[in-house]
Amino acid sequence: MYPYFRMMKELIKFRNAPKLGFFDTHISTHRIWPWDLDPWMELNNGRTLTLYDLGRIPLASRMGFRKVMSENRWGMTVAGNTLRYRRRVKVFEKVTMKTRLIGWDQRFLYMEQSMWRDGDCTSHMLIRSALVQASQGRAGIVPPAELAKAFGQSDVSPALPEWVLAWSGADAQRPWPPLM
């Protein structure tokens, strides 16, 4: 089940936190509970993806994304991700999550998120999201530069790191639909 109560806790906890700039990092802490575990008694890989929502949605709120998106009748959808796991996370351990926007290309926003325990990175995710038109009769992807302009930012993204470009390029070569 989706962690709605945890999400509400995060949104309430950060409701009066200082606003974040377009490229600032949102930092939050999270406890790993028994229902987050897999049969090997460590944080489940699928649950890790869900827990990363607990960083992205408060980031969006603190940056003012929700307001701008509502005013423009835009929505956001995940369009891809890659997640690297490096350390086991066990029950009742506390992790610090860091979430930030990296930049964008013609179609997608790119964010990175990481979880840390005692100064050691346990996992790191690159996530690609699409801004979509949410109003009826106007479907499709909204260029991320439009979001930047709505925030008073330059419509030109900072240069994306080479590893982000390499991942995006490799993913673009993957056949769709899958050849199974």
WOCORUR-V574434 format. One record per residue. N is the residue number from 1. RES is the residue in one letter. PSI is psi in whole degrees, 0 to 359 (999 if undefined). OMEGA is omega in degrees with one decimal (999 if undefined). D_FIRST is the distance of its C-alpha to the first C-alpha in whole Angstrom. Layout:
# WOCORUR-V574434
{{N & RES & PSI & OMEGA & D_FIRST} {N & RES & PSI & OMEGA & D_FIRST}}
This chain:
# WOCORUR-V574434
{{1 & M & 145 & 179.3 & 0} {2 & Y & 141 & -176.6 & 4} {3 & P & 66 & -177.7 & 6} {4 & Y & 317 & -178.7 & 8} {5 & F & 321 & 177.3 & 11} {6 & R & 320 & 178.5 & 11} {7 & M & 316 & 178.3 & 12} {8 & M & 319 & 178.9 & 14} {9 & K & 316 & -179.5 & 16} {10 & E & 317 & -179.1 & 17} {11 & L & 321 & 177.2 & 18} {12 & I & 316 & -178.2 & 20} {13 & K & 322 & -175.3 & 22} {14 & F & 10 & -175.7 & 23} {15 & R & 330 & 179.7 & 24} {16 & N & 11 & 178.8 & 28} {17 & A & 155 & 178.7 & 28} {18 & P & 145 & 175.7 & 31} {19 & K & 150 & 176.7 & 30} {20 & L & 145 & 173.6 & 30} {21 & G & 172 & -174.0 & 32} {22 & F & 327 & -177.0 & 31} {23 & F & 15 & 178.3 & 31} {24 & D & 161 & -179.1 & 30} {25 & T & 130 & 172.9 & 27} {26 & H & 129 & 179.8 & 25} {27 & I & 130 & 179.2 & 24} {28 & S & 160 & 177.3 & 21} {29 & T & 149 & -175.4 & 20} {30 & H & 142 & 176.4 & 17} {31 & R & 140 & 177.4 & 17} {32 & I & 122 & -175.7 & 15} {33 & W & 164 & -178.7 & 13} {34 & P & 326 & -178.8 & 13} {35 & W & 358 & 175.6 & 10} {36 & D & 356 & -171.0 & 10} {37 & L & 158 & 173.0 & 13} {38 & D & 182 & -179.1 & 14} {39 & P & 344 & 179.9 & 17} {40 & W & 10 & 174.7 & 19} {41 & M & 36 & 173.8 & 18} {42 & E & 167 & -178.8 & 18} {43 & L & 125 & -178.5 & 15} {44 & N & 140 & -177.8 & 13} {45 & N & 320 & 177.4 & 15} {46 & G & 322 & 179.0 & 11} {47 & R & 329 & 176.9 & 10} {48 & T & 315 & 177.9 & 13} {49 & L & 317 & 179.9 & 13} {50 & T & 318 & 179.9 & 10} {51 & L & 329 & 177.3 & 12} {52 & Y & 336 & 172.2 & 15} {53 & D & 327 & -178.0 & 13} {54 & L & 350 & 173.6 & 14} {55 & G & 319 & -175.8 & 18} {56 & R & 317 & -175.2 & 18} {57 & I & 316 & 173.4 & 17} {58 & P & 326 & 174.6 & 19} {59 & L & 310 & -179.2 & 22} {60 & A & 319 & 179.4 & 22} {61 & S & 314 & -178.2 & 23} {62 & R & 333 & 178.9 & 25} {63 & M & 343 & -176.8 & 27} {64 & G & 10 & 179.2 & 27} {65 & F & 312 & -173.9 & 26} {66 & R & 317 & -179.3 & 24} {67 & K & 311 & -179.0 & 27} {68 & V & 319 & -179.6 & 29} {69 & M & 320 & 178.5 & 26} {70 & S & 315 & 179.8 & 26} {71 & E & 326 & -177.8 & 30} {72 & N & 0 & -178.5 & 30} {73 & R & 45 & 176.9 & 28} {74 & W & 155 & 171.9 & 26} {75 & G & 175 & 179.9 & 22} {76 & M & 138 & 177.1 & 21} {77 & T & 146 & 177.0 & 19} {78 & V & 131 & -178.0 & 19} {79 & A & 0 & 177.4 & 22} {80 & G & 159 & 175.8 & 21} {81 & N & 161 & 170.5 & 21} {82 & T & 135 & -173.6 & 22} {83 & L & 127 & 178.9 & 21} {84 & R & 124 & 177.4 & 23} {85 & Y & 132 & -178.5 & 22} {86 & R & 337 & -179.7 & 25} {87 & R & 142 & 176.6 & 24} {88 & R & 141 & 175.6 & 22} {89 & V & 126 & -174.0 & 20} {90 & K & 170 & -175.6 & 19} {91 & V & 139 & 178.2 & 18} {92 & F & 0 & 175.2 & 19} {93 & E & 152 & 178.1 & 21} {94 & K & 135 & 176.2 & 21} {95 & V & 150 & 172.9 & 21} {96 & T & 128 & -179.3 & 22} {97 & M & 137 & 176.4 & 21} {98 & K & 132 & -175.9 & 23} {99 & T & 132 & 177.4 & 23} {100 & R & 155 & 172.9 & 26} {101 & L & 133 & 178.3 & 27} {102 & I & 315 & -176.6 & 30} {103 & G & 201 & -176.8 & 31} {104 & W & 165 & 170.7 & 31} {105 & D & 203 & -176.4 & 33} {106 & Q & 335 & -174.2 & 34} {107 & R & 331 & -168.5 & 31} {108 & F & 152 & 168.2 & 28} {109 & L & 145 & 177.8 & 27} {110 & Y & 128 & 177.3 & 26} {111 & M & 154 & 172.3 & 24} {112 & E & 147 & 178.5 & 24} {113 & Q & 147 & 177.4 & 22} {114 & S & 153 & 173.8 & 22} {115 & M & 138 & -176.6 & 21} {116 & W & 142 & 174.3 & 24} {117 & R & 120 & 179.1 & 25} {118 & D & 43 & 177.1 & 28} {119 & G & 3 & -177.9 & 30} {120 & D & 129 & 180.0 & 28} {121 & C & 124 & 179.9 & 26} {122 & T & 328 & 177.9 & 23} {123 & S & 159 & -179.4 & 22} {124 & H & 132 & -178.1 & 23} {125 & M & 138 & 167.2 & 21} {126 & L & 127 & -179.6 & 23} {127 & I & 137 & 179.7 & 22} {128 & R & 127 & -179.3 & 23} {129 & S & 150 & 176.6 & 22} {130 & A & 137 & 172.4 & 24} {131 & L & 127 & -175.6 & 25} {132 & V & 150 & 176.3 & 26} {133 & Q & 123 & -175.3 & 28} {134 & A & 348 & -177.5 & 25} {135 & S & 149 & -178.9 & 28} {136 & Q & 142 & 178.5 & 29} {137 & G & 352 & -179.8 & 32} {138 & R & 81 & -177.4 & 32} {139 & A & 162 & 173.5 & 29} {140 & G & 173 & -178.8 & 29} {141 & I & 135 & 175.8 & 29} {142 & V & 129 & 178.3 & 30} {143 & P & 132 & -179.2 & 32} {144 & P & 335 & 177.4 & 31} {145 & A & 331 & 177.2 & 34} {146 & E & 322 & 177.1 & 34} {147 & L & 315 & 179.2 & 31} {148 & A & 315 & 179.1 & 34} {149 & K & 321 & 179.2 & 36} {150 & A & 336 & 177.8 & 34} {151 & F & 3 & -178.9 & 34} {152 & G & 18 & 178.6 & 38} {153 & Q & 164 & 172.1 & 37} {154 & S & 145 & 177.2 & 39} {155 & D & 1 & 176.7 & 38} {156 & V & 122 & -179.4 & 39} {157 & S & 149 & 166.3 & 36} {158 & P & 154 & 179.9 & 37} {159 & A & 128 & 176.0 & 37} {160 & L & 141 & 177.9 & 34} {161 & P & 153 & -178.7 & 35} {162 & E & 321 & -178.2 & 36} {163 & W & 329 & 176.7 & 33} {164 & V & 314 & 178.4 & 31} {165 & L & 320 & 179.3 & 34} {166 & A & 316 & 178.7 & 34} {167 & W & 313 & -178.9 & 30} {168 & S & 319 & 178.3 & 30} {169 & G & 318 & 178.4 & 33} {170 & A & 319 & -179.3 & 32} {171 & D & 327 & 179.5 & 29} {172 & A & 337 & -179.8 & 32} {173 & Q & 348 & -179.4 & 34} {174 & R & 131 & -178.5 & 31} {175 & P & 140 & 175.0 & 31} {176 & W & 127 & 0.8 & 29} {177 & P & 162 & -179.0 & 28} {178 & P & 147 & 177.2 & 28} {179 & L & 88 & -175.8 & 31} {180 & M & 999 & 999 & 30}}
